[in-house]
Amino acid sequence: MKALYLEKAQLKIITLPQPSPLRNEALVKVLKAGLCNTDLELIRGYLEFEGIPGHEFVGQVVEAANSNLVGKRVVGDINLGCGKCEYCLGGRKEHCPSRQVLGILNKDGALAEYLTLPMDNLHVLPPRISDVEAVFIEPLAASLEILEQIRIRRQDSVLVLGDGKLGLLIAQVLKLKTPKVSCVGKHRRKLEILKEKEIETHLLGTRIREKFDIVVEATGNEKGLNEALSVAKAKGTIILKSTFQGETKVDVSKVVVDEIHLIGSRCGPFSRAIEVLSRKQVEVEKMVDGDFPLDRAKEAFAFAQKPETLKVLITP
Amino acid sequence: MKALYLEKAQLKIITLPQPSPLRNEALVKVLKAGLCNTDLELIRGYLEFEGIPGHEFVGQVVEAANSNLVGKRVVGDINLGCGKCEYCLGGRKEHCPSRQVLGILNKDGALAEYLTLPMDNLHVLPPRISDVEAVFIEPLAASLEILEQIRIRRQDSVLVLGDGKLGLLIAQVLKLKTPKVSCVGKHRRKLEILKEKEIETHLLGTRIREKFDIVVEATGNEKGLNEALSVAKAKGTIILKSTFQGETKVDVSKVVVDEIHLIGSRCGPFSRAIEVLSRKQVEVEKMVDGDFPLDRAKEAFAFAQKPETLKVLITP
């Protein structure tokens, strides 16, 4: 099969044998995949990943021990746990110390014609979710994870830092809980998507005098946390969503004196994301800026790295 | 009156007029005061404080509009709020944006013969708490704040980083909630106080293979947070207690990937601290390494700065 392969920070299109599913796995033909900021970080050396990248996808099951799955259109939870540790037994395999993560950690990903995933990881899609929408289920689930971690009350004010792909999803998701959601971003065009959802928007650099009960850091860069600290109320909560290579200088004393809660937030519930998309509660299709064939995946990565680009899709 | 005065990072003993209490304040004769790590940070420039330092004290009310208070032995909550903002109205005056803090922020402190504090800040002491014990009420309250912020279950494992004054109090307080408390410190003598309370202790540098549900960072230095991150379980909680001048380099992606909760923690409930001390549930007197007259306060500071020193008291 054709696949995009990352090795020593270089991407190349190569031909590989079609993967063989393990007994608990399904073989999935990839219908469409999406590029995420983490993919861009991987090619900058994050996690030193080598293999086929890609973890946002929709596909069709070609082969599986469970015959009910064969032929079904699916998305898939990207974490594979050992099944035995306290995290796996507690239903949080995304924290299994020996986990594999699709296209991120010791497991080939979705930027290929086929992938394999445990059957338990797969979620069958209802027909009313399109392939393009389905690619957003993984990042939408990650956005919904915030609602699993903290209670947001209708009176809480929320500021989302970052108008990237994840920031736009998060702002829309939090808007389902409180009317008081604002977003700070760099791009008028991206913020426009939120304005249509009646979310207040500010261009970066605008002075914001208000302080917020909840601040979500989704800038994807190291400055985000300190910006978040400067606009969070005392006793406020900061949700950290950005993963990137390197360290950030933080004024830890401010966290202590203001008794801030900082909460790291990663993968989330696929079933909730499928529900939210089925109900058309968030806008995703307007976020698509390009759809490239797999052959042109390197070009797709180059396009995705431009600051003004939102979601880039790849169709094998 | 005689007072210790901090100006341009220099301490000196000077004579000042006895302070005049405002209408809502009491005049308190200081019986005994304690030095805390924050005091040592102040003389290194933290918060650029100028004035009389000192915020841990026990005193006797000399003058107050409420005559019931006069003659009483008291300790005092160190935060003075505006009384009007959302924090003051919500009972969290320690987060009032225009607050004063005794001996720390725009309010002369306890290293003098007299101080003033709002009558509402004062707590009358039961006779079974000695003057020496009473000086520990403020830091003990700060330790108990952790129990206000998170729920600790009997099965939770806790690691306290730091065997300083605050670390020793915190380890003892958390031991009231779970048997699984350990402490990492630099000094055998200090850790000995915890061993007597059946708290597991490790000398810094010992390799700790276990990971912990809850880690309390009380090292007082910038390395503490990264040490805490290296021993916290995924989905674990890190309580931050150290305040110091400067910034710390943090691997923010680790916080995100492991979905760590980082919680800043500062002042706490005096009434609970008085209760805990009345019941002799924590050992404090063994932590006293010196008691200096006010005239020798500079010497007391020099002694307190030695790494091996625990609590230093000053008696005006």
Interface residues (C-beta under 8 A of the other chain):
Chain A: Y46 Y87 R92 H95 P97 Q149 E222 L225 A234 K235 L240 K241 S242 T243 F244 Q245 E247 T248 K249 V250 D251 V252 S253 K254 V255 V256 V257 D258 E259 I260 H261 L262 I263 G264 S265 R266
Chain B: Y46 Y87 R92 H95 P97 Q149 E222 L225 A234 K235 L240 K241 S242 T243 F244 Q245 E247 T248 K249 V250 D251 V252 S253 K254 V255 V256 V257 D258 E259 I260 H261 L262 I263 G264 S265 R266
